[in-house]
Amino acid sequence: MSVSLRGAWRLPSVRLSLAVLAVVVALAVFGDWLSPLDPVAQNPAERLRGPSGGHLLGTDYLGRDVLSRLISGTGASVLGTLEAVGAGLVLGAVPGLVSVFFGRVYEWVAMRVADALLTLPFIIFAIAVAGVLGNGPHQAMLAIGVLLAPVFFRVTRASAIEFTRAQYVEAAELLGASRTRVVRTHVLGKVLPTIAVTTAGAAAASLLVVSSLSFLGIGVAPPAPTWGGVLASDLGFLHQQPLAPLAPALLIMITVGALNALADAVRDTTGVRADAVV
Amino acid sequence: MTSLIVPRPAWRAGTVARVARMARGTASLVTVLVVSTFVTYGLGALGGANPAAAVLGETATPQDIARMSHEFGLDRPFLVQYVTWLGDAVTGHLGRSWFTQLPVADSVVQGLKVDLSITVLAVALAVLIGGGAGLGAAVSDGGRFDRAVTAVCAVASTVPAFVFGIGLVVLFAVTIPLFPSGGYVPLDQDPVQWLRLIILPGVALSFDAAADIARQLRTSLVGALRQNYVTGAVVRGLSARRVLFRHALRNAAGPAITVVGLHVPRLIGGAVVTETVFALPGLGQLTREAALKHDVPVIQGALLVTIVIVLIANLAVNMVVARLHPGSSR
């Protein structure tokens, strides 16, 4: 870990964001044990109830406990986000770093491919991929990862090239260090904060997309709960339960906000100039 | 002092540079279009879905599959299929749906009218609200209004457009019934009802872009207002308004306009989800229904049209930026 990333750790906003994210991850991992009631058990006698002692966040149109559905739905949202960001990181950051070895033809082609992928809107592309390759939990998320790749590629490449032109790199090369060694020991550590900022931003963006997709019913198997799915089931009953969307909406907002705050804090303390993720 | 540099004939250098730039731009655009359409068409082939299998399901016999593959031209080599599809697309034909046999182009145009209605409204609102907020924030630099705008922008960027949509429905359709909560009427049928129906989705969609525009405009305008030419203009006695709008804003608007361009794919994606909240029969519903049925030509057609819109929007943004700053276009 680079020194600059350690500096960010001292900021209160970073600690608060990390605490929020730790809670979310804990919910994702232990959701099935933590949820007070069965998230898929229907209870027709208690449909569309408001918050009460038995159901802290009320029940949905099938009488299912909303709190339990939100808690056990965390796993799908977090996993989907991690999958998308992980795919983007592997497909984008690694070629971006390696690309400093290659010439202008490679650059031109790679940039055009990146431009082409950036013209595809996340959600429509993810729906299309789910339509063609199957509506499973992984297809749509990996599609988002493919579209995140050009963002990682551009940012990593720009940053890597900047540091490859530094004088100490020139000095290392004059001393006979190989290109691989230069990238590994002198460039990678410097590029890391940029990748960190981009990863946090990409995670925030993917969580929004994953929530939108699960709201549309893409990448989810119906009775299983998701954050977006809870919102979708509230939609038909806004007249009876106008405040029902508040809890899932806040959950999404707080998590995305924590990721954004983390990205901003790392950007400010390290001085990297990574653009916000589209 | 005389210059030692021999001046080049300006018109010639300018023209050559402009032609070279246009050629480079066109080459990039064509490559981007070819790659993205190839991905779009390749996706369909990659899935290996077949019209007979999709329509008839388990009961499809090998003869059915062979017959329908031939009917839809899927028994030809992949590259031939791709080139034919792209050639047809240029002339406005996107094939027929495997299920309804209806021309894909017609369904896509139907859906597109809905999405363009709300997206254009959203862009207009985002530019107005975001531009106004960014301008005000930069002028009040560090003041109360500036801090309020920064806070609202930070919150706005955490809310997905569809959650805004649900909030607006709760506020302005359920609690205070000002607007209908959903549905769509074409513009040429009933313009007033059309406007009433697209206002809430348009507002919901505009928030995210408005926040980004405000943030970007604030940052670049604060920077511009600290430049020497601004001090110079003030010293020469120009009015504050003239300095702000004619000098600083003109130089600071570029990045904010670029943000509008970057937002177009996100707006179209957001429109797809917003459609669901407001029960609008748009491109998103079309794509989603096609996806659930594996209706590959419809999926491909919808994606192609989105790509073309995004490219047109990017081109328009580049032209506006180049007009504002003749020097910025390398």
Interface residues (C-beta under 8 A of the other chain):
Chain A: R112 V113 D115 A116 L117 L118 T119 L120 P121 F122 I123 I124 F125 I127 A128 V129 A130 G131 V132 L133 G134 N135 A204 L208 V209 S211 S212 F215 L216 G217 I218 L231 A232 D234 L235 L238 H239 P242 L243 P245 A249 I252 M253 I254 V256 G257 N260 A276 V278
Chain B: S28 T31 V32 L33 V34 V35 S36 V39 T40 L43 G44 L46 G47 A49 A154 V155 S157 T158 V159 P160 A161 F162 V163 I166 G167 V169 V170 A173 V174 T175 S181 D212 L262 H263 P265 R266 I268 G269 G270 V272 V273 T276 V277 L283 G284 T287 R288 A290 A291 L292 K293 H294 D295 V296 I299 Q300 A302 L303 T306 I307 V310 L311 N314
